[in-house]
């Protein structure tokens, strides 16, 4: 049963990125991407590259929210992935 709760533990205990409050609820994909980039670039505890850390956090949130994430917000977050790639030249 403990293995099923790994994502909740990551959400509670991960300190790899310090995120702005409510970043995943914003309605501007570019603002979300810029905030994630800033957090990843400034992090001293991440294990991978800043791009990888920022993208991982975004994808993790989308996957963790699952069916609870409404269609509009999911679209904003998917667009934030595109903006994040642009910011990092990927």
Backbone atoms as SQL, in Angstrom:
CREATE TABLE atoms (id INTEGER PRIMARY KEY, chain TEXT, resi INTEGER, resn TEXT, atom TEXT, x REAL, y REAL, z REAL);
INSERT INTO atoms VALUES
  (1, 'A', 1, 'UNK', 'N', 0.815, -1.199, 0.000),
  (2, 'A', 1, 'UNK', 'CA', 0.000, 0.000, 0.000),
  (3, 'A', 1, 'UNK', 'C', 0.858, 1.262, 0.000),
  (4, 'A', 2, 'UNK', 'N', 2.000, 1.233, 0.655),
  (5, 'A', 2, 'UNK', 'CA', 2.868, 2.408, 0.722),
  (6, 'A', 2, 'UNK', 'C', 3.364, 2.813, -0.656),
  (7, 'A', 3, 'UNK', 'N', 3.572, 1.835, -1.537),
  (8, 'A', 3, 'UNK', 'CA', 4.049, 2.147, -2.884),
  (9, 'A', 3, 'UNK', 'C', 3.049, 2.976, -3.679),
  (10, 'A', 4, 'UNK', 'N', 1.769, 2.846, -3.365),
  (11, 'A', 4, 'UNK', 'CA', 0.740, 3.603, -4.070),
  (12, 'A', 4, 'UNK', 'C', 0.755, 5.076, -3.673),
  (13, 'A', 5, 'UNK', 'N', 1.393, 5.413, -2.586),
  (14, 'A', 5, 'UNK', 'CA', 1.382, 6.777, -2.074),
  (15, 'A', 5, 'UNK', 'C', 2.681, 7.535, -2.352),
  (16, 'A', 6, 'UNK', 'N', 3.533, 7.019, -3.214),
  (17, 'A', 6, 'UNK', 'CA', 4.826, 7.661, -3.467),
  (18, 'A', 6, 'UNK', 'C', 4.660, 9.078, -3.991),
  (19, 'A', 7, 'UNK', 'N', 3.650, 9.325, -4.819),
  (20, 'A', 7, 'UNK', 'CA', 3.510, 10.660, -5.407),
  (21, 'A', 7, 'UNK', 'C', 3.075, 11.693, -4.362),
  (22, 'A', 8, 'UNK', 'N', 2.281, 11.272, -3.409),
  (23, 'A', 8, 'UNK', 'CA', 1.893, 12.185, -2.325),
  (24, 'A', 8, 'UNK', 'C', 3.122, 12.548, -1.496),
  (25, 'A', 9, 'UNK', 'N', 4.004, 11.581, -1.280),
  (26, 'A', 9, 'UNK', 'CA', 5.226, 11.853, -0.526),
  (27, 'A', 9, 'UNK', 'C', 6.112, 12.848, -1.279),
  (28, 'A', 10, 'UNK', 'N', 6.235, 12.675, -2.590),
  (29, 'A', 10, 'UNK', 'CA', 7.033, 13.599, -3.396),
  (30, 'A', 10, 'UNK', 'C', 6.457, 15.002, -3.295),
  (31, 'A', 11, 'UNK', 'N', 5.144, 15.104, -3.413),
  (32, 'A', 11, 'UNK', 'CA', 4.483, 16.409, -3.339),
  (33, 'A', 11, 'UNK', 'C', 4.749, 17.090, -2.003),
  (34, 'A', 12, 'UNK', 'N', 4.702, 16.325, -0.927),
  (35, 'A', 12, 'UNK', 'CA', 4.905, 16.878, 0.424),
  (36, 'A', 12, 'UNK', 'C', 6.358, 17.200, 0.723),
  (37, 'A', 13, 'UNK', 'N', 7.274, 16.345, 0.306),
  (38, 'A', 13, 'UNK', 'CA', 8.637, 16.412, 0.806),
  (39, 'A', 13, 'UNK', 'C', 9.691, 16.887, -0.183),
  (40, 'A', 14, 'UNK', 'N', 9.359, 16.990, -1.461),
  (41, 'A', 14, 'UNK', 'CA', 10.359, 17.398, -2.438),
  (42, 'A', 14, 'UNK', 'C', 10.724, 18.867, -2.262),
  (43, 'A', 15, 'UNK', 'N', 12.018, 19.134, -2.273),
  (44, 'A', 15, 'UNK', 'CA', 12.508, 20.502, -2.152),
  (45, 'A', 15, 'UNK', 'C', 13.391, 20.861, -3.341),
  (46, 'A', 16, 'UNK', 'N', 13.294, 20.067, -4.416),
  (47, 'A', 16, 'UNK', 'CA', 14.143, 20.298, -5.576),
  (48, 'A', 16, 'UNK', 'C', 13.869, 21.662, -6.206),
  (49, 'A', 17, 'UNK', 'N', 12.605, 22.053, -6.243),
  (50, 'A', 17, 'UNK', 'CA', 12.231, 23.361, -6.771),
  (51, 'A', 17, 'UNK', 'C', 11.338, 24.076, -5.768),
  (52, 'A', 18, 'UNK', 'N', 11.576, 25.349, -5.596),
  (53, 'A', 18, 'UNK', 'CA', 10.707, 26.170, -4.767),
  (54, 'A', 18, 'UNK', 'C', 9.792, 26.912, -5.737),
  (55, 'A', 19, 'UNK', 'N', 8.514, 26.525, -5.741),
  (56, 'A', 19, 'UNK', 'CA', 7.565, 27.064, -6.697),
  (57, 'A', 19, 'UNK', 'C', 6.775, 28.228, -6.115),
  (58, 'A', 20, 'UNK', 'N', 6.376, 29.140, -6.998),
  (59, 'A', 20, 'UNK', 'CA', 5.492, 30.213, -6.574),
  (60, 'A', 20, 'UNK', 'C', 4.137, 29.606, -6.225),
  (61, 'A', 21, 'UNK', 'N', 3.496, 30.166, -5.226),
  (62, 'A', 21, 'UNK', 'CA', 2.209, 29.638, -4.783),
  (63, 'A', 21, 'UNK', 'C', 1.181, 29.731, -5.909),
  (64, 'A', 22, 'UNK', 'N', 0.494, 28.630, -6.153),
  (65, 'A', 22, 'UNK', 'CA', -0.577, 28.586, -7.139),
  (66, 'A', 22, 'UNK', 'C', -0.132, 28.575, -8.591),
  (67, 'A', 23, 'UNK', 'N', 1.143, 28.347, -8.842),
  (68, 'A', 23, 'UNK', 'CA', 1.685, 28.434, -10.207),
  (69, 'A', 23, 'UNK', 'C', 0.900, 27.586, -11.204),
  (70, 'A', 24, 'UNK', 'N', 0.420, 26.425, -10.796),
  (71, 'A', 24, 'UNK', 'CA', -0.272, 25.537, -11.731),
  (72, 'A', 24, 'UNK', 'C', -1.738, 25.913, -11.926),
  (73, 'A', 25, 'UNK', 'N', -2.219, 26.906, -11.209),
  (74, 'A', 25, 'UNK', 'CA', -3.602, 27.349, -11.361),
  (75, 'A', 25, 'UNK', 'C', -3.710, 28.603, -12.223),
  (76, 'A', 26, 'UNK', 'N', -2.592, 29.187, -12.578),
  (77, 'A', 26, 'UNK', 'CA', -2.606, 30.399, -13.394),
  (78, 'A', 26, 'UNK', 'C', -3.157, 30.099, -14.781),
  (79, 'A', 27, 'UNK', 'N', -3.672, 31.146, -15.460),
  (80, 'A', 27, 'UNK', 'CA', -4.259, 30.930, -16.777),
  (81, 'A', 27, 'UNK', 'C', -3.383, 31.430, -17.927),
  (82, 'A', 28, 'UNK', 'N', -2.131, 31.772, -17.622),
  (83, 'A', 28, 'UNK', 'CA', -1.202, 32.255, -18.639),
  (84, 'A', 28, 'UNK', 'C', -0.043, 31.266, -18.777),
  (85, 'A', 29, 'UNK', 'N', -0.020, 30.491, -19.878),
  (86, 'A', 29, 'UNK', 'CA', 1.029, 29.485, -20.058),
  (87, 'A', 29, 'UNK', 'C', 2.443, 30.062, -20.025),
  (88, 'A', 30, 'UNK', 'N', 2.619, 31.243, -20.599),
  (89, 'A', 30, 'UNK', 'CA', 3.944, 31.856, -20.630),
  (90, 'A', 30, 'UNK', 'C', 4.393, 32.219, -19.212),
  (91, 'A', 31, 'UNK', 'N', 3.480, 32.741, -18.408),
  (92, 'A', 31, 'UNK', 'CA', 3.799, 33.097, -17.015),
  (93, 'A', 31, 'UNK', 'C', 4.174, 31.844, -16.224),
  (94, 'A', 32, 'UNK', 'N', 3.437, 30.763, -16.425),
  (95, 'A', 32, 'UNK', 'CA', 3.731, 29.502, -15.741),
  (96, 'A', 32, 'UNK', 'C', 5.133, 29.028, -16.127),
  (97, 'A', 33, 'UNK', 'N', 5.410, 29.034, -17.432),
  (98, 'A', 33, 'UNK', 'CA', 6.712, 28.573, -17.919),
  (99, 'A', 33, 'UNK', 'C', 7.846, 29.431, -17.365),
  (100, 'A', 34, 'UNK', 'N', 7.653, 30.746, -17.365),
  (101, 'A', 34, 'UNK', 'CA', 8.701, 31.635, -16.851),
  (102, 'A', 34, 'UNK', 'C', 8.936, 31.408, -15.358),
  (103, 'A', 35, 'UNK', 'N', 7.873, 31.162, -14.607),
  (104, 'A', 35, 'UNK', 'CA', 8.016, 30.898, -13.177),
  (105, 'A', 35, 'UNK', 'C', 8.759, 29.584, -12.933),
  (106, 'A', 36, 'UNK', 'N', 8.395, 28.547, -13.677),
  (107, 'A', 36, 'UNK', 'CA', 9.082, 27.254, -13.537),
  (108, 'A', 36, 'UNK', 'C', 10.549, 27.370, -13.918),
  (109, 'A', 37, 'UNK', 'N', 10.829, 28.112, -14.985),
  (110, 'A', 37, 'UNK', 'CA', 12.219, 28.312, -15.406),
  (111, 'A', 37, 'UNK', 'C', 13.010, 29.020, -14.317),
  (112, 'A', 38, 'UNK', 'N', 12.438, 30.064, -13.758),
  (113, 'A', 38, 'UNK', 'CA', 13.103, 30.816, -12.690),
  (114, 'A', 38, 'UNK', 'C', 13.400, 29.899, -11.499),
  (115, 'A', 39, 'UNK', 'N', 12.403, 29.104, -11.107),
  (116, 'A', 39, 'UNK', 'CA', 12.589, 28.183, -9.976),
  (117, 'A', 39, 'UNK', 'C', 13.672, 27.152, -10.260),
  (118, 'A', 40, 'UNK', 'N', 13.658, 26.601, -11.469),
  (119, 'A', 40, 'UNK', 'CA', 14.641, 25.569, -11.827),
  (120, 'A', 40, 'UNK', 'C', 16.043, 26.157, -11.941),
  (121, 'A', 41, 'UNK', 'N', 16.139, 27.343, -12.540),
  (122, 'A', 41, 'UNK', 'CA', 17.448, 27.975, -12.704),
  (123, 'A', 41, 'UNK', 'C', 18.072, 28.339, -11.359),
  (124, 'A', 42, 'UNK', 'N', 17.240, 28.721, -10.395),
  (125, 'A', 42, 'UNK', 'CA', 17.735, 29.150, -9.087),
  (126, 'A', 42, 'UNK', 'C', 17.948, 27.999, -8.110),
  (127, 'A', 43, 'UNK', 'N', 17.416, 26.838, -8.425),
  (128, 'A', 43, 'UNK', 'CA', 17.500, 25.705, -7.501),
  (129, 'A', 43, 'UNK', 'C', 18.934, 25.205, -7.336),
  (130, 'A', 44, 'UNK', 'N', 19.286, 24.919, -6.107),
  (131, 'A', 44, 'UNK', 'CA', 20.592, 24.326, -5.826),
  (132, 'A', 44, 'UNK', 'C', 20.451, 22.855, -5.439),
  (133, 'A', 45, 'UNK', 'N', 19.205, 22.354, -5.408),
  (134, 'A', 45, 'UNK', 'CA', 18.979, 20.980, -4.964),
  (135, 'A', 45, 'UNK', 'C', 18.493, 20.049, -6.061),
  (136, 'A', 46, 'UNK', 'N', 18.317, 20.565, -7.264),
  (137, 'A', 46, 'UNK', 'CA', 17.842, 19.706, -8.342),
  (138, 'A', 46, 'UNK', 'C', 18.953, 18.741, -8.750),
  (139, 'A', 47, 'UNK', 'N', 18.539, 17.616, -9.326),
  (140, 'A', 47, 'UNK', 'CA', 19.524, 16.607, -9.722),
  (141, 'A', 47, 'UNK', 'C', 19.885, 16.708, -11.201),
  (142, 'A', 48, 'UNK', 'N', 18.942, 17.132, -12.032),
  (143, 'A', 48, 'UNK', 'CA', 19.189, 17.207, -13.469),
  (144, 'A', 48, 'UNK', 'C', 19.410, 18.634, -13.927),
  (145, 'A', 49, 'UNK', 'N', 19.243, 18.829, -15.225),
  (146, 'A', 49, 'UNK', 'CA', 19.372, 20.168, -15.789),
  (147, 'A', 49, 'UNK', 'C', 18.157, 21.005, -15.376),
  (148, 'A', 50, 'UNK', 'N', 18.279, 22.319, -15.436),
  (149, 'A', 50, 'UNK', 'CA', 17.123, 23.160, -15.100),
  (150, 'A', 50, 'UNK', 'C', 15.903, 22.856, -15.984),
  (151, 'A', 51, 'UNK', 'N', 16.127, 22.680, -17.296),
  (152, 'A', 51, 'UNK', 'CA', 15.005, 22.368, -18.187),
  (153, 'A', 51, 'UNK', 'C', 14.313, 21.084, -17.763),
  (154, 'A', 52, 'UNK', 'N', 15.098, 20.071, -17.532),
  (155, 'A', 52, 'UNK', 'CA', 14.528, 18.767, -17.166),
  (156, 'A', 52, 'UNK', 'C', 13.764, 18.840, -15.846),
  (157, 'A', 53, 'UNK', 'N', 14.295, 19.571, -14.890),
  (158, 'A', 53, 'UNK', 'CA', 13.628, 19.712, -13.597),
  (159, 'A', 53, 'UNK', 'C', 12.302, 20.463, -13.733),
  (160, 'A', 54, 'UNK', 'N', 12.316, 21.546, -14.504),
  (161, 'A', 54, 'UNK', 'CA', 11.098, 22.336, -14.690),
  (162, 'A', 54, 'UNK', 'C', 10.037, 21.525, -15.428),
  (163, 'A', 55, 'UNK', 'N', 10.430, 20.859, -16.497),
  (164, 'A', 55, 'UNK', 'CA', 9.484, 20.060, -17.273),
  (165, 'A', 55, 'UNK', 'C', 8.957, 18.894, -16.447),
  (166, 'A', 56, 'UNK', 'N', 9.824, 18.272, -15.677),
  (167, 'A', 56, 'UNK', 'CA', 9.404, 17.153, -14.837),
  (168, 'A', 56, 'UNK', 'C', 8.359, 17.592, -13.813),
  (169, 'A', 57, 'UNK', 'N', 8.563, 18.755, -13.230),
  (170, 'A', 57, 'UNK', 'CA', 7.616, 19.253, -12.243),
  (171, 'A', 57, 'UNK', 'C', 6.261, 19.525, -12.892),
  (172, 'A', 58, 'UNK', 'N', 6.269, 20.080, -14.079),
  (173, 'A', 58, 'UNK', 'CA', 5.025, 20.376, -14.798),
  (174, 'A', 58, 'UNK', 'C', 4.293, 19.087, -15.178),
  (175, 'A', 59, 'UNK', 'N', 5.017, 18.149, -15.741),
  (176, 'A', 59, 'UNK', 'CA', 4.417, 16.872, -16.134),
  (177, 'A', 59, 'UNK', 'C', 3.920, 16.114, -14.905),
  (178, 'A', 60, 'UNK', 'N', 4.695, 16.144, -13.832),
  (179, 'A', 60, 'UNK', 'CA', 4.294, 15.485, -12.591),
  (180, 'A', 60, 'UNK', 'C', 2.961, 16.051, -12.111),
  (181, 'A', 61, 'UNK', 'N', 2.825, 17.383, -12.126),
  (182, 'A', 61, 'UNK', 'CA', 1.585, 17.994, -11.668),
  (183, 'A', 61, 'UNK', 'C', 0.410, 17.588, -12.556),
  (184, 'A', 62, 'UNK', 'N', 0.599, 17.617, -13.870),
  (185, 'A', 62, 'UNK', 'CA', -0.478, 17.236, -14.790),
  (186, 'A', 62, 'UNK', 'C', -0.907, 15.800, -14.531),
  (187, 'A', 63, 'UNK', 'N', 0.053, 14.910, -14.400),
  (188, 'A', 63, 'UNK', 'CA', -0.258, 13.498, -14.157),
  (189, 'A', 63, 'UNK', 'C', -0.888, 13.282, -12.792),
  (190, 'A', 64, 'UNK', 'N', -0.397, 13.996, -11.794),
  (191, 'A', 64, 'UNK', 'CA', -0.920, 13.848, -10.424),
  (192, 'A', 64, 'UNK', 'C', -2.353, 14.344, -10.338),
  (193, 'A', 65, 'UNK', 'N', -2.679, 15.426, -11.049),
  (194, 'A', 65, 'UNK', 'CA', -4.032, 15.976, -11.009),
  (195, 'A', 65, 'UNK', 'C', -5.020, 15.043, -11.704),
  (196, 'A', 66, 'UNK', 'N', -4.562, 14.370, -12.732),
  (197, 'A', 66, 'UNK', 'CA', -5.386, 13.387, -13.420),
  (198, 'A', 66, 'UNK', 'C', -6.730, 13.915, -13.862),
  (199, 'A', 67, 'UNK', 'N', -7.787, 13.176, -13.550),
  (200, 'A', 67, 'UNK', 'CA', -9.138, 13.530, -13.969),
  (201, 'A', 67, 'UNK', 'C', -9.683, 14.744, -13.227),
  (202, 'A', 68, 'UNK', 'N', -9.053, 15.126, -12.143),
  (203, 'A', 68, 'UNK', 'CA', -9.513, 16.291, -11.378),
  (204, 'A', 68, 'UNK', 'C', -9.159, 17.608, -12.066),
  (205, 'A', 69, 'UNK', 'N', -8.254, 17.554, -13.022),
  (206, 'A', 69, 'UNK', 'CA', -7.816, 18.747, -13.742),
  (207, 'A', 69, 'UNK', 'C', -8.816, 19.035, -14.859),
  (208, 'A', 70, 'UNK', 'N', -9.449, 20.221, -14.819),
  (209, 'A', 70, 'UNK', 'CA', -10.447, 20.510, -15.850),
  (210, 'A', 70, 'UNK', 'C', -9.779, 20.716, -17.209),
  (211, 'A', 71, 'UNK', 'N', -10.565, 20.594, -18.248),
  (212, 'A', 71, 'UNK', 'CA', -10.067, 20.640, -19.615),
  (213, 'A', 71, 'UNK', 'C', -9.333, 21.938, -19.924),
  (214, 'A', 72, 'UNK', 'N', -9.881, 23.055, -19.473),
  (215, 'A', 72, 'UNK', 'CA', -9.268, 24.353, -19.759),
  (216, 'A', 72, 'UNK', 'C', -7.891, 24.467, -19.112),
  (217, 'A', 73, 'UNK', 'N', -7.793, 24.067, -17.842),
  (218, 'A', 73, 'UNK', 'CA', -6.511, 24.178, -17.143),
  (219, 'A', 73, 'UNK', 'C', -5.495, 23.191, -17.700),
  (220, 'A', 74, 'UNK', 'N', -5.959, 22.022, -18.089),
  (221, 'A', 74, 'UNK', 'CA', -5.055, 21.044, -18.714),
  (222, 'A', 74, 'UNK', 'C', -4.467, 21.645, -19.996),
  (223, 'A', 75, 'UNK', 'N', -5.293, 22.325, -20.780),
  (224, 'A', 75, 'UNK', 'CA', -4.824, 22.947, -22.021),
  (225, 'A', 75, 'UNK', 'C', -3.788, 24.032, -21.725),
  (226, 'A', 76, 'UNK', 'N', -4.045, 24.841, -20.700),
  (227, 'A', 76, 'UNK', 'CA', -3.092, 25.888, -20.305),
  (228, 'A', 76, 'UNK', 'C', -1.758, 25.251, -19.933),
  (229, 'A', 77, 'UNK', 'N', -1.800, 24.167, -19.170),
  (230, 'A', 77, 'UNK', 'CA', -0.564, 23.513, -18.739),
  (231, 'A', 77, 'UNK', 'C', 0.160, 22.835, -19.905),
  (232, 'A', 78, 'UNK', 'N', -0.597, 22.298, -20.842),
  (233, 'A', 78, 'UNK', 'CA', 0.033, 21.715, -22.043),
  (234, 'A', 78, 'UNK', 'C', 0.719, 22.821, -22.852),
  (235, 'A', 79, 'UNK', 'N', 0.093, 23.984, -22.938),
  (236, 'A', 79, 'UNK', 'CA', 0.707, 25.113, -23.635),
  (237, 'A', 79, 'UNK', 'C', 1.932, 25.621, -22.875),
  (238, 'A', 80, 'UNK', 'N', 1.905, 25.514, -21.552),
  (239, 'A', 80, 'UNK', 'CA', 3.064, 25.913, -20.742),
  (240, 'A', 80, 'UNK', 'C', 4.265, 25.025, -21.059),
  (241, 'A', 81, 'UNK', 'N', 4.026, 23.758, -21.390),
  (242, 'A', 81, 'UNK', 'CA', 5.122, 22.872, -21.784),
  (243, 'A', 81, 'UNK', 'C', 5.786, 23.384, -23.057),
  (244, 'A', 82, 'UNK', 'N', 4.984, 23.851, -23.995),
  (245, 'A', 82, 'UNK', 'CA', 5.516, 24.404, -25.246),
  (246, 'A', 82, 'UNK', 'C', 6.323, 25.660, -24.953),
  (247, 'A', 83, 'UNK', 'N', 5.777, 26.529, -24.092),
  (248, 'A', 83, 'UNK', 'CA', 6.469, 27.770, -23.733),
  (249, 'A', 83, 'UNK', 'C', 7.784, 27.478, -23.014),
  (250, 'A', 84, 'UNK', 'N', 7.779, 26.468, -22.168),
  (251, 'A', 84, 'UNK', 'CA', 8.988, 26.091, -21.437),
  (252, 'A', 84, 'UNK', 'C', 10.077, 25.631, -22.413),
  (253, 'A', 85, 'UNK', 'N', 9.669, 24.840, -23.406),
  (254, 'A', 85, 'UNK', 'CA', 10.640, 24.401, -24.420),
  (255, 'A', 85, 'UNK', 'C', 11.227, 25.604, -25.154),
  (256, 'A', 86, 'UNK', 'N', 10.374, 26.570, -25.484),
  (257, 'A', 86, 'UNK', 'CA', 10.847, 27.784, -26.169),
  (258, 'A', 86, 'UNK', 'C', 11.844, 28.539, -25.307),
  (259, 'A', 87, 'UNK', 'N', 11.527, 28.684, -24.023),
  (260, 'A', 87, 'UNK', 'CA', 12.414, 29.436, -23.104),
  (261, 'A', 87, 'UNK', 'C', 13.797, 28.799, -23.014),
  (262, 'A', 88, 'UNK', 'N', 13.847, 27.479, -23.110),
  (263, 'A', 88, 'UNK', 'CA', 15.123, 26.764, -23.013),
  (264, 'A', 88, 'UNK', 'C', 15.716, 26.439, -24.389),
  (265, 'A', 89, 'UNK', 'N', 15.071, 26.909, -25.453),
  (266, 'A', 89, 'UNK', 'CA', 15.588, 26.664, -26.794),
  (267, 'A', 89, 'UNK', 'C', 15.557, 25.215, -27.203),
  (268, 'A', 90, 'UNK', 'N', 14.540, 24.515, -26.786),
  (269, 'A', 90, 'UNK', 'CA', 14.409, 23.065, -27.099),
  (270, 'A', 90, 'UNK', 'C', 13.349, 22.833, -28.158);
